[in-house]
Amino acid sequence: MAEDKGMEKIGNLFNLKSKKPPAYQWQDLALRIIKELDVPDKKRNSVFKVCKDNSRAVVIRTLNDTKELCQTGQKWKYFFKIISRNK
């Protein structure tokens, strides 16, 4: 149950920050891939580029293939191998 804190400063109401949604669908897809495949920080920009340059269908198919075929190890490396062959 929420705890009643009584009166709070009015400035606290304005300081509440909300996350901005991604501007494009490919950005949302890239964030999903980064999360699901545990992509390291150095390779995150590459995921955004792949999602921007390829169609959504190709990227999703590659993601599904990666999940299905690579059960152990670094899935993000396998994802980049598959996507490079699809070009």
Secondary structure, DSSP 4 states (H G I P E B T S, - for coil): -PPP--S--HHHHHT---PPPPSSHHHHHHHHHHHHHT--GGGHHHHHHHHHHS-HHHHHHHHHHHHHH--SS-HHHHHHHHHHHT-
